[in-house]
Amino acid sequence: MSDAQTITETQAAEPSAEPAGEGGGREAAARTLPGRPARGPRRRVVPALAAVLALLLAVIAVLGQRLYVDHRTEEARSEALTAARLAAVDVLSYDYRRIDRDLARALRHLTPSFAEEYKETMVKAVKPTARKTHGVVDAEVVGASVASATPDRVVTLLFVNQTSSTNLKSGKTTSLNRVRMTMERDDDGRWLVDEIEAL
């Protein structure tokens, strides 16, 4: 056998060696093929984004509620103050000649609980004295402001002049009074007097 034949047979018998690292290169290429992005970071971003959106919605809800309450409170201040001025004239005035009618008109401005207290005072104390002395009292609101307010309860401060006359003396007397009048909104949206306090 010639040397050339021996070399040829030897090369044919030996398996062809694959270049080192070629198989690993294909695996690496497969892992980095376009269209196969890493999934781990994206899975972490989605929950974080959801948490941020939830927090943002909560902040918006809180701010919206606060604006709504502030708006209702501002409306309450205006409406209750107007109602207090009107109520004060009827509640703090009377004429002995029509005191029952005056009482009925005054009660329309009051909450049920305060109406009972007011009626008892008028019937037991004011009415007998007014008829005996021919008492007449006219109230006039000359100034008004809001001391505190919530959407359903407002405390007002009124400056009230009361001009009175009786048969005990001639002429009229004017009293300058300060009154704290607490107003409450009822179920029908009306502002009613729940308390009166002379200052």
Secondary structure in CASP SS format (residue, H / E / C, confidence):
PFRMAT SS
TARGET T0000
AUTHOR 0000-0000-0000
METHOD secondary structure of the structure
MODEL  1
M C 1.00
S C 1.00
D H 1.00
A H 1.00
Q H 1.00
T H 1.00
I H 1.00
T H 1.00
E H 1.00
T H 1.00
Q H 1.00
A H 1.00
A H 1.00
E C 1.00
P C 1.00
S C 1.00
A C 1.00
E C 1.00
P C 1.00
A C 1.00
G C 1.00
E H 1.00
G H 1.00
G H 1.00
G H 1.00
R H 1.00
E H 1.00
A H 1.00
A H 1.00
A H 1.00
R H 1.00
T C 1.00
L C 1.00
P C 1.00
G C 1.00
R C 1.00
P C 1.00
A C 1.00
R C 1.00
G H 1.00
P H 1.00
R H 1.00
R H 1.00
R H 1.00
V H 1.00
V H 1.00
P H 1.00
A H 1.00
L H 1.00
A H 1.00
A H 1.00
V H 1.00
L H 1.00
A H 1.00
L H 1.00
L H 1.00
L H 1.00
A H 1.00
V H 1.00
I H 1.00
A H 1.00
V H 1.00
L H 1.00
G H 1.00
Q H 1.00
R H 1.00
L H 1.00
Y H 1.00
V H 1.00
D H 1.00
H H 1.00
R H 1.00
T H 1.00
E H 1.00
E H 1.00
A H 1.00
R H 1.00
S H 1.00
E H 1.00
A H 1.00
L H 1.00
T H 1.00
A H 1.00
A H 1.00
R H 1.00
L H 1.00
A H 1.00
A H 1.00
V H 1.00
D H 1.00
V H 1.00
L C 1.00
S C 1.00
Y E 1.00
D E 1.00
Y H 1.00
R H 1.00
R H 1.00
I H 1.00
D H 1.00
R H 1.00
D H 1.00
L H 1.00
A H 1.00
R H 1.00
A H 1.00
L H 1.00
R C 1.00
H C 1.00
L E 1.00
T C 1.00
P H 1.00
S H 1.00
F H 1.00
A H 1.00
E H 1.00
E H 1.00
Y H 1.00
K H 1.00
E H 1.00
T H 1.00
M H 1.00
V H 1.00
K H 1.00
A H 1.00
V H 1.00
K H 1.00
P H 1.00
T H 1.00
A H 1.00
R H 1.00
K H 1.00
T H 1.00
H C 1.00
G C 1.00
V E 1.00
V E 1.00
D E 1.00
A E 1.00
E E 1.00
V E 1.00
V E 1.00
G E 1.00
A E 1.00
S E 1.00
V E 1.00
A E 1.00
S E 1.00
A E 1.00
T E 1.00
P C 1.00
D C 1.00
R E 1.00
V E 1.00
V E 1.00
T E 1.00
L E 1.00
L E 1.00
F E 1.00
V E 1.00
N E 1.00
Q E 1.00
T E 1.00
S E 1.00
S E 1.00
T E 1.00
N C 1.00
L C 1.00
K E 1.00
S E 1.00
G E 1.00
K E 1.00
T E 1.00
T E 1.00
S E 1.00
L E 1.00
N E 1.00
R E 1.00
V E 1.00
R E 1.00
M E 1.00
T E 1.00
M E 1.00
E E 1.00
R E 1.00
D C 1.00
D C 1.00
D C 1.00
G C 1.00
R C 1.00
W E 1.00
L E 1.00
V E 1.00
D E 1.00
E E 1.00
I E 1.00
E E 1.00
A E 1.00
L C 1.00
END
